[in-house]
């Protein structure tokens, strides 16, 4: 896994994190897609999509954990990620209650 992620940038990681969060309700909307593209950039969005489409949810979570430690280690890094995720979820419309529960889950996992 680490070899596949060796050349990933911090923006690639954030794009994958947003895709994972957007998929919490099993549907990634056009609005969520555009928000991810705007926040991470087109290249990072495409990199994250290729990974997300080819890997299981477990593999994606493992990649997120690896990349979080690489780019945002420790408690300060976790706090940054959770704030970023909260901002992302507040900007998009959708199943807010479900995604808030998912944010709580990620807080425990990450």
N, C-alpha and C positions, 0 to 999 in steps of 0.2 A: 504493500500500500504506500509506504513512504516514498518509494521510487516514483510512483505515479504522481505524487503531490510535491515532489522536489522543486519543481519550477513554478509552483503556484505563488501568486502575489497575495498580499493582505486583502486586496479588493476581490480577488478570486474567492478567498475564504468567506468574505462577507456576502458575496453573491450566493454562494452555496448555503450559507446560513439563512439568508432571506428566502431562498427557494424551499428549504426544509421547513421553515416556519409557515410560508404561504401554503404549503401542501398539508398543513395540519388538519384542515377540514376536507382533505382529499381532492380539492379542486384549486388549481392555480388560475386565477382570473386574468383577463387582459389587463385590468387595472394593476394587479399585483406584478405582472410581467413588466409593464412600463415603469412602475416604481423601482423595481430591481434594476432595470436597465439605466434608469436615471441616477440611482444612487451608486451603482458599481461600475457602470460603463458597459458598452456593448461587448467588448472582448471578454471581460470577466463574466458577464452574463452567459455568453456562449460556452466558455470553459466550464462553468458550473453546471449548465444544462447537459453538456456531454457526459459529465461525471454522474449527475443525478439520474439520467436516463439509463445508464449502463450498470448501475450498482444498486444493491439492495438497501433497504432502509437502515439495516444494521451497519453495513459498510459505510454508508453516508454519515451515520452518527459517529463511527470510529474516525472517519476522516475529519469531521468537525472537531472532535476532541483533540486529535493530533495537531491540526492547524491552530486551534485556539492556544494550545501550549506553546506552539512555535511563535505565533505573532502577538499573543496577548496573555502571557503567563501570569500565574499567581492571582491573588484576590483583586488587585487593581485591574488586571486584564479581564477577569470575570465581570467586574463591575462595569467596565467599558462595554463589553459585549452585551450585557443585560440592558444597559441604557440604550445602546444602538438598537437592540431588538425591540424594546419598548417604543422607541421613536418610529421604527418601521411599522409596527403593528398599529400604532395610533394614526399613521398617515393613510393606511389603506382601509377601505370599507370591507365589510364581510361579516363573518360569524365571530363577532368580537368576544363573546363569552367563551367560545371554544378555544379561540386563539389565546386568550388570557390564561386559560388553564394550561395550554401548551407552553406558554412563556414560563409559568411556574414550574412545569416539568423540566424545561431546559435549564432553569436556574439550579435545579437539584442535580441534573446530570453534568452540566458543564462545571 
